Structures are given as C-alpha cells and as structure tokens.
Amino acid sequence: MANGRRTRERGTRELLLDTAERLFGQHGLEGVSLSRITREAGQRNASALHYHFGSKTDLLKALLARRMEGINARRHAMLELVDESDRTSALRRVAEALVIPFAEQVDQGGRHYVRLVAQLHGDPRTRTFRLTRGVHDSAIRETAELVPRLLPDIPREIVRQRLLLVTSLIIHAVAEQERAMAEGSPRNVMPLFVGNLVDVIQAMLLAPVSSASATELAALQKVSA
C-alpha cells in the first residue's frame, strides 16, 4: 500500500510539474495562478500543489531542477572532451557544452522549459541563478574555473563578464528560436542555429581585449583598490 501511494504521489507531482511548465511557458509567470495549475492538472484537492511543493518559488525550483539534472550531466560528459593544450579547440568544446544541452530541450519535450528559463533570467525578482545555486550547477561551476585557465592573457574580470554575457545570450537566443519555430519557422533550421550560436560564443570568449576596455578595467581596479 505504501509503495502504491508513493507511486501515485510521484505521478501527481509530475503531472503538476508538466502542467505548470506548460502554462508558465504559454502565459508567463504572472499570467498563471497556482489554483489554475492545480485545476488544469485535474486535481480536485485545491491544496495539492501546496502539498507537493509549498510556495510558488519552491515550484519554480522544482521545475528548473528536474531538467537541469540531465542538462548538467550532459555538460559534464561534453566537458570531459576538452583538451586544454589547444585553446581554440577547447573553447569550442566549452561553447558546445554550454549551448547544445540547453538547445536540445526544444526537441526533447522542454520547449516550455526554455521559455520559462528565459522569463526567469529576465526578471530581476527571480534571477535564475538564485533559484539554481547549488542544484545541478556543477558543470557551470566547472566551466567558470576552466575558461579563465584557457584565457590566461585576459583579465579575470573580463572573463567573468563574458561568461555572464554568454549565459544571457544562450538563454534568450534559444528561447527566441523556439518561439520562431512555434510560429512556423522550419525545424530543420535548428542545427544551423545551434552551430552558429556555438561559433558566436567561441568568438566572444576568444575576442581580444580592446584598449578601451583595458582602460575602463584599470580605472575600475584603481577605484576598488
């Protein structure tokens, strides 16, 4: 009996997550109430969502975590292929590890997840990193340690800012591509889009530091000293 109950609870939990992900993806974070999620998931118990997740923030954390586990594992597997002796090739591997596992969600049942991540990342009240810190983010942390080693000639603050820019670009570019496909753009464009995005990320990381940026960094460091 206990095993049967746990199985039913897991099924209800997944149904609530699927419904919440779809509704948030379609209508936005502010356009969907918890009661609507519960109702459209076919739950008669109005407190079902609260029972399984607690608050809306906890629900969002659960939505992110269930797909991030697979994304994180995929990124680790790809990062294992990095050969640090060849900087250009290594940074392309890094770019692929950052882009591909996230972009794959579009064709793996996660298109609403991609939209949700873009919404969260663009909302200052619910920055994605605040909801995911310490949860299936080990590949990202590995990347944050690896890239500065591959770019020893570029100041660490510049590298840090580039990684933040790369993260934003990936999230919003993939979300926009998913939306374009949902509106009728041909699906066979996706491989080209992913390859081009990898090219752009690699170029961003490898770009030389301009004299203007070097001057601004020196001024910033002087103020901070």
NORQUI-V537452 format. One line per field, one symbol per residue. ss: DSSP state (H for helix, E for strand, L for the rest). phi: phi as a letter, one per 20 degrees, with the letter a starting at -180 (. if undefined). A space follows every 10 residues. Layout:
ss = ???
phi = ???
This chain:
ss = LHHHHHHHHH HHHHHHHHHH HHHHHHHLLL LLLHHHHHHH LLLLLLLHHH HHHLLHHHHH HHHHHHHHHH HHHHHHHHHL LLLLLLHHHH HHHHHHHHHH HHHHHHHLLL HHHHHHHHHH HHLLLLLHHH HHLLLLLHHH HHHHHHHHHH LLLLLHHHHH HHHHHHHHHH HHHHHHHHHH HHLLLLHHHH HHHHHHHHHH HHHHHHLLLL HHHHHHHHHH HHHHL
phi = .fffffffff fffffffgff fffffednfe ecefffgfff emefffegff fecnefffff ffffffefgf fffffgffff efdffdgfff ffffgfffef fffffgdcnd fffgffffff fedfecggff edgncldfff ffffeffgff cfedgfffff ffffffgfff gfffffffff ffepfffffg gfgfffffgf fgfffegfef ffffffffff fffff
